[in-house]
């Protein structure tokens, strides 16, 4: 099993969760094929007006405890939500459960859209 982690230049400490790091949306766009992207919003948000990052999978935050075991520990995982709050919580939860290479997408889909990055609906 080859462990393949991605290094993010834009990595900064999350102000609300100790040990959680945020990464910039633009850098995620450039490296999205090398990471596992998990959107933790509700299904109607995932397909709603903000759309979602192409290639991301929906895993509603409330179901994360049951589904966390389905995520790979040998790849970099990035959590995404609307503004960065729920995904930071998801990142902290994953870290507490033994995941090392997990990140929060800073600013969520609001910032992603502000930067006019491509979305799927």
Biopython code that builds the backbone (N, CA, C, O; Angstrom):
import numpy as np
from Bio.PDB.StructureBuilder import StructureBuilder

atoms = [
    (1, "UNK", "N", (0.848, -1.194, 0.000)),
    (1, "UNK", "CA", (0.000, 0.000, 0.000)),
    (1, "UNK", "C", (0.883, 1.244, 0.000)),
    (1, "UNK", "O", (1.653, 1.469, 0.934)),
    (2, "UNK", "N", (0.767, 2.034, -1.034)),
    (2, "UNK", "CA", (1.557, 3.253, -1.140)),
    (2, "UNK", "C", (0.824, 4.396, -0.442)),
    (2, "UNK", "O", (-0.331, 4.695, -0.746)),
    (3, "UNK", "N", (1.513, 5.015, 0.484)),
    (3, "UNK", "CA", (0.912, 6.150, 1.171)),
    (3, "UNK", "C", (1.244, 7.396, 0.369)),
    (3, "UNK", "O", (2.413, 7.693, 0.125)),
    (4, "UNK", "N", (0.207, 8.128, -0.042)),
    (4, "UNK", "CA", (0.423, 9.300, -0.880)),
    (4, "UNK", "C", (-0.293, 10.498, -0.261)),
    (4, "UNK", "O", (-1.515, 10.628, -0.326)),
    (5, "UNK", "N", (0.506, 11.352, 0.331)),
    (5, "UNK", "CA", (-0.061, 12.553, 0.935)),
    (5, "UNK", "C", (0.275, 13.761, 0.080)),
    (5, "UNK", "O", (1.291, 13.784, -0.615)),
    (6, "UNK", "N", (-0.578, 14.751, 0.138)),
    (6, "UNK", "CA", (-0.399, 15.977, -0.632)),
    (6, "UNK", "C", (0.089, 17.075, 0.301)),
    (6, "UNK", "O", (-0.415, 17.224, 1.414)),
    (7, "UNK", "N", (1.062, 17.834, -0.153)),
    (7, "UNK", "CA", (1.566, 18.976, 0.610)),
    (7, "UNK", "C", (0.857, 20.238, 0.127)),
    (7, "UNK", "O", (0.832, 20.524, -1.070)),
    (8, "UNK", "N", (0.281, 20.989, 1.063)),
    (8, "UNK", "CA", (-0.429, 22.218, 0.701)),
    (8, "UNK", "C", (0.363, 23.443, 1.137)),
    (8, "UNK", "O", (0.680, 23.603, 2.316)),
    (9, "UNK", "N", (0.680, 24.305, 0.174)),
    (9, "UNK", "CA", (1.395, 25.552, 0.468)),
    (9, "UNK", "C", (0.510, 26.514, 1.275)),
    (9, "UNK", "O", (1.010, 27.301, 2.079)),
    (10, "UNK", "N", (-0.797, 26.441, 1.052)),
    (10, "UNK", "CA", (-1.727, 27.395, 1.666)),
    (10, "UNK", "C", (-2.185, 26.977, 3.062)),
    (10, "UNK", "O", (-3.069, 27.613, 3.635)),
    (11, "UNK", "N", (-1.599, 25.923, 3.613)),
    (11, "UNK", "CA", (-2.029, 25.373, 4.904)),
    (11, "UNK", "C", (-1.853, 26.385, 6.040)),
    (11, "UNK", "O", (-0.760, 26.909, 6.254)),
    (12, "UNK", "N", (-2.950, 26.652, 6.767)),
    (12, "UNK", "CA", (-2.903, 27.549, 7.923)),
    (12, "UNK", "C", (-3.686, 26.905, 9.071)),
    (12, "UNK", "O", (-4.580, 26.089, 8.844)),
    (13, "UNK", "N", (-3.341, 27.277, 10.298)),
    (13, "UNK", "CA", (-4.059, 26.724, 11.453)),
    (13, "UNK", "C", (-5.472, 27.267, 11.514)),
    (13, "UNK", "O", (-5.700, 28.463, 11.337)),
    (14, "UNK", "N", (-6.423, 26.372, 11.767)),
    (14, "UNK", "CA", (-7.807, 26.780, 11.916)),
    (14, "UNK", "C", (-7.943, 27.515, 13.251)),
    (14, "UNK", "O", (-7.451, 27.037, 14.273)),
    (15, "UNK", "N", (-8.615, 28.684, 13.247)),
    (15, "UNK", "CA", (-8.724, 29.472, 14.488)),
    (15, "UNK", "C", (-9.641, 28.865, 15.553)),
    (15, "UNK", "O", (-9.591, 29.280, 16.711)),
    (16, "UNK", "N", (-10.476, 27.889, 15.181)),
    (16, "UNK", "CA", (-11.477, 27.360, 16.106)),
    (16, "UNK", "C", (-11.178, 25.965, 16.642)),
    (16, "UNK", "O", (-11.661, 25.588, 17.710)),
    (17, "UNK", "N", (-10.380, 25.199, 15.900)),
    (17, "UNK", "CA", (-10.098, 23.815, 16.304)),
    (17, "UNK", "C", (-8.598, 23.586, 16.357)),
    (17, "UNK", "O", (-7.898, 23.760, 15.359)),
    (18, "UNK", "N", (-8.111, 23.197, 17.518)),
    (18, "UNK", "CA", (-6.697, 22.928, 17.689)),
    (18, "UNK", "C", (-6.278, 21.715, 16.865)),
    (18, "UNK", "O", (-6.958, 20.690, 16.873)),
    (19, "UNK", "N", (-5.168, 21.833, 16.160)),
    (19, "UNK", "CA", (-4.659, 20.727, 15.361)),
    (19, "UNK", "C", (-5.313, 20.576, 14.006)),
    (19, "UNK", "O", (-4.950, 19.682, 13.241)),
    (20, "UNK", "N", (-6.278, 21.438, 13.692)),
    (20, "UNK", "CA", (-6.948, 21.394, 12.390)),
    (20, "UNK", "C", (-6.318, 22.454, 11.483)),
    (20, "UNK", "O", (-6.071, 23.583, 11.907)),
    (21, "UNK", "N", (-6.066, 22.074, 10.242)),
    (21, "UNK", "CA", (-5.479, 22.999, 9.278)),
    (21, "UNK", "C", (-6.426, 23.257, 8.129)),
    (21, "UNK", "O", (-7.088, 22.348, 7.627)),
    (22, "UNK", "N", (-6.480, 24.520, 7.721)),
    (22, "UNK", "CA", (-7.289, 24.941, 6.586)),
    (22, "UNK", "C", (-6.390, 25.033, 5.355)),
    (22, "UNK", "O", (-5.198, 25.321, 5.462)),
    (23, "UNK", "N", (-6.978, 24.785, 4.191)),
    (23, "UNK", "CA", (-6.252, 24.988, 2.937)),
    (23, "UNK", "C", (-7.099, 25.865, 2.030)),
    (23, "UNK", "O", (-8.323, 25.897, 2.150)),
    (24, "UNK", "N", (-6.450, 26.566, 1.132)),
    (24, "UNK", "CA", (-7.144, 27.484, 0.228)),
    (24, "UNK", "C", (-7.871, 26.766, -0.897)),
    (24, "UNK", "O", (-7.382, 25.761, -1.412)),
    (25, "UNK", "N", (-9.047, 27.280, -1.284)),
    (25, "UNK", "CA", (-9.832, 26.672, -2.363)),
    (25, "UNK", "C", (-9.076, 26.594, -3.691)),
    (25, "UNK", "O", (-9.162, 25.582, -4.386)),
    (26, "UNK", "N", (-8.337, 27.644, -4.051)),
    (26, "UNK", "CA", (-7.629, 27.645, -5.339)),
    (26, "UNK", "C", (-6.592, 26.527, -5.390)),
    (26, "UNK", "O", (-6.426, 25.874, -6.421)),
    (27, "UNK", "N", (-5.890, 26.307, -4.268)),
    (27, "UNK", "CA", (-4.903, 25.228, -4.243)),
    (27, "UNK", "C", (-5.587, 23.867, -4.297)),
    (27, "UNK", "O", (-5.079, 22.936, -4.922)),
    (28, "UNK", "N", (-6.742, 23.753, -3.638)),
    (28, "UNK", "CA", (-7.494, 22.498, -3.706)),
    (28, "UNK", "C", (-7.884, 22.203, -5.152)),
    (28, "UNK", "O", (-7.780, 21.062, -5.604)),
    (29, "UNK", "N", (-8.328, 23.219, -5.874)),
    (29, "UNK", "CA", (-8.714, 23.029, -7.276)),
    (29, "UNK", "C", (-7.544, 22.431, -8.060)),
    (29, "UNK", "O", (-7.733, 21.516, -8.862)),
    (30, "UNK", "N", (-6.339, 22.948, -7.825)),
    (30, "UNK", "CA", (-5.156, 22.467, -8.547)),
    (30, "UNK", "C", (-4.747, 21.052, -8.160)),
    (30, "UNK", "O", (-4.105, 20.354, -8.944)),
    (31, "UNK", "N", (-5.118, 20.625, -6.948)),
    (31, "UNK", "CA", (-4.668, 19.317, -6.458)),
    (31, "UNK", "C", (-5.817, 18.341, -6.214)),
    (31, "UNK", "O", (-5.621, 17.293, -5.600)),
    (32, "UNK", "N", (-7.020, 18.682, -6.695)),
    (32, "UNK", "CA", (-8.204, 17.888, -6.352)),
    (32, "UNK", "C", (-8.153, 16.453, -6.850)),
    (32, "UNK", "O", (-8.819, 15.587, -6.283)),
    (33, "UNK", "N", (-7.390, 16.180, -7.882)),
    (33, "UNK", "CA", (-7.298, 14.811, -8.386)),
    (33, "UNK", "C", (-6.402, 13.935, -7.517)),
    (33, "UNK", "O", (-6.374, 12.714, -7.676)),
    (34, "UNK", "N", (-5.668, 14.562, -6.595)),
    (34, "UNK", "CA", (-4.738, 13.826, -5.729)),
    (34, "UNK", "C", (-5.268, 13.634, -4.311)),
    (34, "UNK", "O", (-4.587, 13.055, -3.465)),
    (35, "UNK", "N", (-6.483, 14.119, -4.051)),
    (35, "UNK", "CA", (-7.048, 14.029, -2.701)),
    (35, "UNK", "C", (-8.452, 13.431, -2.750)),
    (35, "UNK", "O", (-9.064, 13.324, -3.813)),
    (36, "UNK", "N", (-8.952, 13.041, -1.566)),
    (36, "UNK", "CA", (-10.339, 12.605, -1.431)),
    (36, "UNK", "C", (-11.098, 13.797, -0.847)),
    (36, "UNK", "O", (-10.762, 14.277, 0.236)),
    (37, "UNK", "N", (-12.118, 14.276, -1.562)),
    (37, "UNK", "CA", (-12.892, 15.438, -1.105)),
    (37, "UNK", "C", (-14.249, 14.974, -0.591)),
    (37, "UNK", "O", (-14.998, 14.289, -1.287)),
    (38, "UNK", "N", (-14.547, 15.372, 0.660)),
    (38, "UNK", "CA", (-15.808, 14.991, 1.286)),
    (38, "UNK", "C", (-16.594, 16.254, 1.634)),
    (38, "UNK", "O", (-16.134, 17.093, 2.409)),
    (39, "UNK", "N", (-17.775, 16.374, 1.053)),
    (39, "UNK", "CA", (-18.668, 17.500, 1.324)),
    (39, "UNK", "C", (-19.619, 17.060, 2.438)),
    (39, "UNK", "O", (-20.323, 16.060, 2.297)),
    (40, "UNK", "N", (-19.638, 17.809, 3.549)),
    (40, "UNK", "CA", (-20.424, 17.387, 4.714)),
    (40, "UNK", "C", (-21.749, 18.155, 4.869)),
    (40, "UNK", "O", (-22.369, 18.124, 5.932)),
    (41, "UNK", "N", (-22.171, 18.836, 3.808)),
    (41, "UNK", "CA", (-23.437, 19.573, 3.871)),
    (41, "UNK", "C", (-24.623, 18.627, 3.688)),
    (41, "UNK", "O", (-24.452, 17.423, 3.498)),
    (42, "UNK", "N", (-25.820, 19.194, 3.748)),
    (42, "UNK", "CA", (-27.051, 18.441, 3.507)),
    (42, "UNK", "C", (-27.205, 18.214, 1.996)),
    (42, "UNK", "O", (-26.691, 18.997, 1.198)),
    (43, "UNK", "N", (-27.913, 17.140, 1.601)),
    (43, "UNK", "CA", (-28.070, 16.842, 0.161)),
    (43, "UNK", "C", (-28.606, 18.017, -0.658)),
    (43, "UNK", "O", (-28.154, 18.251, -1.779)),
    (44, "UNK", "N", (-29.572, 18.758, -0.097)),
    (44, "UNK", "CA", (-30.135, 19.885, -0.862)),
    (44, "UNK", "C", (-29.111, 21.020, -1.039)),
    (44, "UNK", "O", (-29.192, 21.778, -2.006)),
    (45, "UNK", "N", (-28.160, 21.136, -0.120)),
    (45, "UNK", "CA", (-27.100, 22.141, -0.276)),
    (45, "UNK", "C", (-26.103, 21.696, -1.351)),
    (45, "UNK", "O", (-25.617, 22.501, -2.146)),
    (46, "UNK", "N", (-25.817, 20.402, -1.349)),
    (46, "UNK", "CA", (-24.841, 19.819, -2.284)),
    (46, "UNK", "C", (-25.240, 20.093, -3.731)),
    (46, "UNK", "O", (-24.389, 20.367, -4.578)),
    (47, "UNK", "N", (-26.541, 20.017, -4.007)),
    (47, "UNK", "CA", (-27.028, 20.239, -5.373)),
    (47, "UNK", "C", (-27.652, 21.629, -5.530)),
    (47, "UNK", "O", (-28.167, 21.961, -6.598)),
    (48, "UNK", "N", (-27.606, 22.436, -4.475)),
    (48, "UNK", "CA", (-28.242, 23.750, -4.479)),
    (48, "UNK", "C", (-27.460, 24.826, -5.201)),
    (48, "UNK", "O", (-26.594, 24.536, -6.026)),
    (49, "UNK", "N", (-27.776, 26.082, -4.879)),
    (49, "UNK", "CA", (-27.243, 27.214, -5.635)),
    (49, "UNK", "C", (-25.719, 27.356, -5.577)),
    (49, "UNK", "O", (-25.117, 27.853, -6.529)),
    (50, "UNK", "N", (-25.082, 26.930, -4.478)),
    (50, "UNK", "CA", (-23.621, 27.018, -4.401)),
    (50, "UNK", "C", (-22.936, 25.878, -5.137)),
    (50, "UNK", "O", (-21.744, 25.949, -5.433)),
    (51, "UNK", "N", (-23.696, 24.822, -5.433)),
    (51, "UNK", "CA", (-23.121, 23.669, -6.105)),
    (51, "UNK", "C", (-22.109, 22.956, -5.227)),
    (51, "UNK", "O", (-22.080, 23.151, -4.012)),
    (52, "UNK", "N", (-21.271, 22.121, -5.853)),
    (52, "UNK", "CA", (-20.234, 21.393, -5.126)),
    (52, "UNK", "C", (-19.000, 21.256, -6.011)),
    (52, "UNK", "O", (-19.056, 21.462, -7.223)),
    (53, "UNK", "N", (-17.900, 20.910, -5.384)),
    (53, "UNK", "CA", (-16.651, 20.722, -6.115)),
    (53, "UNK", "C", (-16.738, 19.416, -6.899)),
    (53, "UNK", "O", (-17.062, 18.368, -6.340)),
    (54, "UNK", "N", (-16.450, 19.485, -8.180)),
    (54, "UNK", "CA", (-16.472, 18.291, -9.018)),
    (54, "UNK", "C", (-15.526, 17.244, -8.443)),
    (54, "UNK", "O", (-14.370, 17.536, -8.138)),
    (55, "UNK", "N", (-16.029, 16.027, -8.301)),
    (55, "UNK", "CA", (-15.213, 14.945, -7.761)),
    (55, "UNK", "C", (-15.370, 14.745, -6.267)),
    (55, "UNK", "O", (-14.832, 13.791, -5.705)),
    (56, "UNK", "N", (-16.114, 15.651, -5.611)),
    (56, "UNK", "CA", (-16.336, 15.501, -4.170)),
    (56, "UNK", "C", (-17.476, 14.516, -3.924)),
    (56, "UNK", "O", (-18.354, 14.341, -4.768)),
    (57, "UNK", "N", (-17.449, 13.877, -2.758)),
    (57, "UNK", "CA", (-18.514, 12.944, -2.370)),
    (57, "UNK", "C", (-19.301, 13.548, -1.218)),
    (57, "UNK", "O", (-18.733, 14.224, -0.360)),
    (58, "UNK", "N", (-20.593, 13.310, -1.198)),
    (58, "UNK", "CA", (-21.447, 13.812, -0.122)),
    (58, "UNK", "C", (-21.449, 12.819, 1.036)),
    (58, "UNK", "O", (-21.713, 11.630, 0.857)),
    (59, "UNK", "N", (-21.148, 13.335, 2.232)),
    (59, "UNK", "CA", (-21.205, 12.541, 3.456)),
    (59, "UNK", "C", (-21.693, 13.494, 4.551)),
    (59, "UNK", "O", (-20.893, 14.162, 5.206)),
    (60, "UNK", "N", (-23.003, 13.549, 4.737)),
    (60, "UNK", "CA", (-23.616, 14.501, 5.672)),
    (60, "UNK", "C", (-22.945, 14.403, 7.047)),
    (60, "UNK", "O", (-22.715, 13.312, 7.567)),
    (61, "UNK", "N", (-22.637, 15.573, 7.620)),
    (61, "UNK", "CA", (-21.897, 15.640, 8.884)),
    (61, "UNK", "C", (-22.478, 14.713, 9.956)),
    (61, "UNK", "O", (-21.727, 14.048, 10.670)),
    (62, "UNK", "N", (-23.811, 14.667, 10.073)),
    (62, "UNK", "CA", (-24.458, 13.826, 11.095)),
    (62, "UNK", "C", (-24.147, 12.339, 10.919)),
    (62, "UNK", "O", (-24.203, 11.574, 11.881)),
    (63, "UNK", "N", (-23.820, 11.932, 9.693)),
    (63, "UNK", "CA", (-23.557, 10.506, 9.428)),
    (63, "UNK", "C", (-22.064, 10.180, 9.471)),
    (63, "UNK", "O", (-21.675, 9.023, 9.308)),
    (64, "UNK", "N", (-21.238, 11.189, 9.689)),
    (64, "UNK", "CA", (-19.790, 10.984, 9.670)),
    (64, "UNK", "C", (-19.299, 9.911, 10.650)),
    (64, "UNK", "O", (-18.452, 9.099, 10.279)),
    (65, "UNK", "N", (-19.806, 9.884, 11.892)),
    (65, "UNK", "CA", (-19.326, 8.840, 12.807)),
    (65, "UNK", "C", (-19.504, 7.422, 12.263)),
    (65, "UNK", "O", (-18.632, 6.576, 12.462)),
    (66, "UNK", "N", (-20.619, 7.151, 11.579)),
    (66, "UNK", "CA", (-20.856, 5.825, 11.027)),
    (66, "UNK", "C", (-20.042, 5.573, 9.761)),
    (66, "UNK", "O", (-19.664, 4.435, 9.481)),
    (67, "UNK", "N", (-19.773, 6.629, 8.998)),
    (67, "UNK", "CA", (-19.148, 6.456, 7.683)),
    (67, "UNK", "C", (-17.645, 6.709, 7.655)),
    (67, "UNK", "O", (-16.995, 6.438, 6.645)),
    (68, "UNK", "N", (-17.085, 7.221, 8.740)),
    (68, "UNK", "CA", (-15.670, 7.593, 8.753)),
    (68, "UNK", "C", (-14.765, 6.435, 8.356)),
    (68, "UNK", "O", (-13.752, 6.636, 7.685)),
    (69, "UNK", "N", (-15.125, 5.226, 8.766)),
    (69, "UNK", "CA", (-14.330, 4.044, 8.454)),
    (69, "UNK", "C", (-14.220, 3.730, 6.974)),
    (69, "UNK", "O", (-13.362, 2.947, 6.567)),
    (70, "UNK", "N", (-15.090, 4.342, 6.156)),
    (70, "UNK", "CA", (-15.045, 4.095, 4.713)),
    (70, "UNK", "C", (-14.010, 4.969, 4.018)),
    (70, "UNK", "O", (-13.713, 4.766, 2.841)),
    (71, "UNK", "N", (-13.461, 5.942, 4.742)),
    (71, "UNK", "CA", (-12.474, 6.849, 4.145)),
    (71, "UNK", "C", (-11.069, 6.264, 4.248)),
    (71, "UNK", "O", (-10.738, 5.603, 5.232)),
    (72, "UNK", "N", (-10.245, 6.508, 3.229)),
    (72, "UNK", "CA", (-8.888, 5.962, 3.241)),
    (72, "UNK", "C", (-7.970, 6.744, 4.180)),
    (72, "UNK", "O", (-7.980, 7.975, 4.193)),
    (73, "UNK", "N", (-7.179, 6.011, 4.964)),
    (73, "UNK", "CA", (-6.214, 6.675, 5.847)),
    (73, "UNK", "C", (-4.871, 6.875, 5.161)),
    (73, "UNK", "O", (-3.982, 7.528, 5.708)),
    (74, "UNK", "N", (-4.720, 6.313, 3.961)),
    (74, "UNK", "CA", (-3.449, 6.428, 3.251)),
    (74, "UNK", "C", (-3.490, 7.497, 2.157)),
    (74, "UNK", "O", (-2.602, 7.564, 1.308)),
    (75, "UNK", "N", (-4.533, 8.331, 2.189)),
    (75, "UNK", "CA", (-4.644, 9.428, 1.231)),
    (75, "UNK", "C", (-5.003, 10.699, 1.981)),
    (75, "UNK", "O", (-5.493, 10.648, 3.109)),
    (76, "UNK", "N", (-4.758, 11.830, 1.354)),
    (76, "UNK", "CA", (-5.132, 13.112, 1.933)),
    (76, "UNK", "C", (-6.635, 13.305, 1.739)),
    (76, "UNK", "O", (-7.156, 13.137, 0.637)),
    (77, "UNK", "N", (-7.326, 13.661, 2.833)),
    (77, "UNK", "CA", (-8.773, 13.891, 2.788)),
    (77, "UNK", "C", (-9.027, 15.370, 3.086)),
    (77, "UNK", "O", (-8.468, 15.926, 4.031)),
    (78, "UNK", "N", (-9.875, 16.000, 2.269)),
    (78, "UNK", "CA", (-10.252, 17.401, 2.476)),
    (78, "UNK", "C", (-11.758, 17.463, 2.673)),
    (78, "UNK", "O", (-12.525, 16.963, 1.851)),
    (79, "UNK", "N", (-12.176, 18.088, 3.786)),
    (79, "UNK", "CA", (-13.597, 18.260, 4.069)),
    (79, "UNK", "C", (-14.052, 19.639, 3.602)),
    (79, "UNK", "O", (-13.324, 20.625, 3.710)),
    (80, "UNK", "N", (-15.289, 19.680, 3.075)),
    (80, "UNK", "CA", (-15.857, 20.898, 2.485)),
    (80, "UNK", "C", (-17.263, 21.099, 3.031)),
    (80, "UNK", "O", (-17.998, 20.129, 3.218)),
    (81, "UNK", "N", (-17.649, 22.360, 3.291)),
    (81, "UNK", "CA", (-19.046, 22.670, 3.630)),
    (81, "UNK", "C", (-19.409, 24.029, 3.043)),
    (81, "UNK", "O", (-18.783, 24.465, 2.077)),
    (82, "UNK", "N", (-20.402, 24.701, 3.604)),
    (82, "UNK", "CA", (-20.859, 25.978, 3.068)),
    (82, "UNK", "C", (-19.878, 27.104, 3.356)),
    (82, "UNK", "O", (-19.512, 27.861, 2.457)),
    (83, "UNK", "N", (-19.444, 27.216, 4.640)),
    (83, "UNK", "CA", (-18.593, 28.345, 5.014)),
    (83, "UNK", "C", (-17.285, 27.938, 5.699)),
    (83, "UNK", "O", (-16.441, 28.788, 5.984)),
    (84, "UNK", "N", (-17.120, 26.650, 5.960)),
    (84, "UNK", "CA", (-15.892, 26.178, 6.604)),
    (84, "UNK", "C", (-16.062, 25.743, 8.047)),
    (84, "UNK", "O", (-15.118, 25.223, 8.643)),
    (85, "UNK", "N", (-17.236, 25.941, 8.624)),
    (85, "UNK", "CA", (-17.477, 25.573, 10.018)),
    (85, "UNK", "C", (-17.725, 24.092, 10.229)),
    (85, "UNK", "O", (-17.061, 23.450, 11.044)),
    (86, "UNK", "N", (-18.687, 23.553, 9.490)),
    (86, "UNK", "CA", (-19.001, 22.120, 9.628)),
    (86, "UNK", "C", (-17.839, 21.253, 9.162)),
    (86, "UNK", "O", (-17.564, 20.204, 9.743)),
    (87, "UNK", "N", (-17.156, 21.700, 8.105)),
    (87, "UNK", "CA", (-16.035, 20.902, 7.599)),
    (87, "UNK", "C", (-14.852, 20.943, 8.568)),
    (87, "UNK", "O", (-14.093, 19.978, 8.655)),
    (88, "UNK", "N", (-14.687, 22.053, 9.298)),
    (88, "UNK", "CA", (-13.637, 22.113, 10.328)),
    (88, "UNK", "C", (-13.961, 21.125, 11.449)),
    (88, "UNK", "O", (-13.075, 20.446, 11.968)),
    (89, "UNK", "N", (-15.239, 21.057, 11.812)),
    (89, "UNK", "CA", (-15.684, 20.103, 12.840)),
    (89, "UNK", "C", (-15.435, 18.667, 12.367)),
    (89, "UNK", "O", (-14.978, 17.825, 13.140)),
    (90, "UNK", "N", (-15.740, 18.393, 11.094)),
    (90, "UNK", "CA", (-15.514, 17.064, 10.516)),
    (90, "UNK", "C", (-14.027, 16.717, 10.517)),
    (90, "UNK", "O", (-13.648, 15.583, 10.810)),
    (91, "UNK", "N", (-13.189, 17.702, 10.188)),
    (91, "UNK", "CA", (-11.741, 17.501, 10.166)),
    (91, "UNK", "C", (-11.236, 17.169, 11.565)),
    (91, "UNK", "O", (-10.422, 16.262, 11.737)),
    (92, "UNK", "N", (-11.725, 17.911, 12.575)),
    (92, "UNK", "CA", (-11.333, 17.664, 13.964)),
    (92, "UNK", "C", (-11.763, 16.263, 14.393)),
    (92, "UNK", "O", (-11.010, 15.557, 15.063)),
    (93, "UNK", "N", (-12.974, 15.863, 14.007)),
    (93, "UNK", "CA", (-13.488, 14.533, 14.357)),
    (93, "UNK", "C", (-12.616, 13.439, 13.732)),
    (93, "UNK", "O", (-12.275, 12.456, 14.391)),
    (94, "UNK", "N", (-12.258, 13.616, 12.459)),
    (94, "UNK", "CA", (-11.421, 12.627, 11.767)),
    (94, "UNK", "C", (-10.049, 12.530, 12.445)),
    (94, "UNK", "O", (-9.518, 11.434, 12.627)),
    (95, "UNK", "N", (-9.487, 13.674, 12.814)),
    (95, "UNK", "CA", (-8.189, 13.686, 13.510)),
    (95, "UNK", "C", (-8.273, 12.919, 14.827)),
    (95, "UNK", "O", (-7.374, 12.144, 15.155)),
    (96, "UNK", "N", (-9.350, 13.131, 15.581)),
    (96, "UNK", "CA", (-9.530, 12.442, 16.862)),
    (96, "UNK", "C", (-9.667, 10.931, 16.678)),
    (96, "UNK", "O", (-9.451, 10.157, 17.611)),
    (97, "UNK", "N", (-10.030, 10.526, 15.456)),
    (97, "UNK", "CA", (-10.226, 9.111, 15.175)),
    (97, "UNK", "C", (-9.096, 8.515, 14.331)),
    (97, "UNK", "O", (-9.303, 7.551, 13.594)),
    (98, "UNK", "N", (-7.918, 9.090, 14.447)),
    (98, "UNK", "CA", (-6.736, 8.475, 13.861)),
    (98, "UNK", "C", (-6.338, 8.889, 12.464)),
    (98, "UNK", "O", (-5.361, 8.376, 11.919)),
    (99, "UNK", "N", (-7.087, 9.818, 11.869)),
    (99, "UNK", "CA", (-6.690, 10.309, 10.554)),
    (99, "UNK", "C", (-5.647, 11.409, 10.743)),
    (99, "UNK", "O", (-5.812, 12.296, 11.580)),
    (100, "UNK", "N", (-4.568, 11.340, 9.954)),
    (100, "UNK", "CA", (-3.508, 12.343, 10.081)),
    (100, "UNK", "C", (-3.571, 13.393, 8.983)),
    (100, "UNK", "O", (-3.458, 14.590, 9.250)),
    (101, "UNK", "N", (-3.750, 12.942, 7.756)),
    (101, "UNK", "CA", (-3.724, 13.859, 6.617)),
    (101, "UNK", "C", (-5.136, 14.282, 6.232)),
    (101, "UNK", "O", (-5.643, 13.910, 5.174)),
    (102, "UNK", "N", (-5.768, 15.072, 7.117)),
    (102, "UNK", "CA", (-7.109, 15.599, 6.853)),
    (102, "UNK", "C", (-7.069, 17.114, 6.976)),
    (102, "UNK", "O", (-6.408, 17.665, 7.856)),
    (103, "UNK", "N", (-7.788, 17.776, 6.076)),
    (103, "UNK", "CA", (-7.777, 19.232, 6.017)),
    (103, "UNK", "C", (-9.182, 19.772, 5.829)),
    (103, "UNK", "O", (-10.085, 19.069, 5.373)),
    (104, "UNK", "N", (-9.346, 21.037, 6.190)),
    (104, "UNK", "CA", (-10.589, 21.764, 6.026)),
    (104, "UNK", "C", (-10.411, 22.762, 4.882)),
    (104, "UNK", "O", (-9.415, 23.483, 4.841)),
    (105, "UNK", "N", (-11.375, 22.810, 3.947)),
    (105, "UNK", "CA", (-11.287, 23.823, 2.898)),
    (105, "UNK", "C", (-11.768, 25.157, 3.461)),
    (105, "UNK", "O", (-12.937, 25.319, 3.812)),
    (106, "UNK", "N", (-10.853, 26.088, 3.536)),
    (106, "UNK", "CA", (-11.113, 27.415, 4.091)),
    (106, "UNK", "C", (-12.242, 28.120, 3.339)),
    (106, "UNK", "O", (-12.270, 28.147, 2.108)),
    (107, "UNK", "N", (-13.173, 28.691, 4.110)),
    (107, "UNK", "CA", (-14.232, 29.504, 3.517)),
    (107, "UNK", "C", (-15.359, 28.736, 2.858)),
    (107, "UNK", "O", (-16.359, 29.331, 2.455)),
    (108, "UNK", "N", (-15.216, 27.426, 2.743)),
    (108, "UNK", "CA", (-16.263, 26.593, 2.167)),
    (108, "UNK", "C", (-16.668, 26.991, 0.757)),
    (108, "UNK", "O", (-15.928, 27.670, 0.045)),
    (109, "UNK", "N", (-17.857, 26.556, 0.371)),
    (109, "UNK", "CA", (-18.355, 26.816, -0.984)),
    (109, "UNK", "C", (-18.676, 28.295, -1.206)),
    (109, "UNK", "O", (-18.746, 28.749, -2.348)),
    (110, "UNK", "N", (-18.871, 29.049, -0.120)),
    (110, "UNK", "CA", (-19.069, 30.495, -0.284)),
    (110, "UNK", "C", (-17.824, 31.135, -0.884)),
    (110, "UNK", "O", (-17.912, 31.889, -1.853)),
    (111, "UNK", "N", (-16.656, 30.830, -0.302)),
    (111, "UNK", "CA", (-15.399, 31.376, -0.816)),
    (111, "UNK", "C", (-15.081, 30.787, -2.188)),
    (111, "UNK", "O", (-14.617, 31.499, -3.078)),
    (112, "UNK", "N", (-15.327, 29.491, -2.361)),
    (112, "UNK", "CA", (-15.099, 28.830, -3.658)),
    (112, "UNK", "C", (-15.842, 29.592, -4.761)),
    (112, "UNK", "O", (-15.280, 29.879, -5.818)),
    (113, "UNK", "N", (-17.117, 29.916, -4.497)),
    (113, "UNK", "CA", (-17.928, 30.656, -5.480)),
    (113, "UNK", "C", (-17.449, 32.097, -5.636)),
    (113, "UNK", "O", (-17.435, 32.626, -6.748)),
    (114, "UNK", "N", (-17.055, 32.738, -4.528)),
    (114, "UNK", "CA", (-16.526, 34.109, -4.606)),
    (114, "UNK", "C", (-15.306, 34.169, -5.513)),
    (114, "UNK", "O", (-15.096, 35.152, -6.224)),
    (115, "UNK", "N", (-14.506, 33.111, -5.481)),
    (115, "UNK", "CA", (-13.296, 33.042, -6.313)),
    (115, "UNK", "C", (-13.623, 32.596, -7.743)),
    (115, "UNK", "O", (-12.738, 32.487, -8.592)),
    (116, "UNK", "N", (-14.910, 32.341, -7.988)),
    (116, "UNK", "CA", (-15.425, 31.930, -9.301)),
    (116, "UNK", "C", (-14.747, 30.652, -9.803)),
    (116, "UNK", "O", (-14.419, 30.526, -10.983)),
    (117, "UNK", "N", (-14.548, 29.711, -8.878)),
    (117, "UNK", "CA", (-13.986, 28.414, -9.244)),
    (117, "UNK", "C", (-15.121, 27.524, -9.747)),
    (117, "UNK", "O", (-16.273, 27.728, -9.363)),
    (118, "UNK", "N", (-14.821, 26.538, -10.601)),
    (118, "UNK", "CA", (-15.891, 25.743, -11.233)),
    (118, "UNK", "C", (-16.637, 24.848, -10.230)),
    (118, "UNK", "O", (-16.049, 24.256, -9.325)),
    (119, "UNK", "N", (-17.958, 24.779, -10.436)),
    (119, "UNK", "CA", (-18.798, 23.946, -9.581)),
    (119, "UNK", "C", (-19.672, 23.013, -10.418)),
    (119, "UNK", "O", (-19.893, 23.225, -11.610)),
    (120, "UNK", "N", (-20.154, 21.980, -9.745)),
    (120, "UNK", "CA", (-21.184, 21.108, -10.335)),
    (120, "UNK", "C", (-22.460, 21.316, -9.524)),
    (120, "UNK", "O", (-22.393, 21.654, -8.342)),
    (121, "UNK", "N", (-23.612, 21.118, -10.143)),
    (121, "UNK", "CA", (-24.879, 21.264, -9.408)),
    (121, "UNK", "C", (-25.705, 20.016, -9.563)),
    (121, "UNK", "O", (-26.808, 19.934, -9.022)),
]
sb = StructureBuilder()
sb.init_structure("model")
sb.init_model(0)
sb.init_chain("A")
sb.init_seg("    ")
for serial, (resi, resn, name, xyz) in enumerate(atoms, 1):
    if name == "N":
        sb.init_residue(resn, " ", resi, " ")
    sb.init_atom(name, np.array(xyz, "f"), 0.0, 1.0, " ", f" {name:<3s}", serial, name[0])
structure = sb.get_structure()
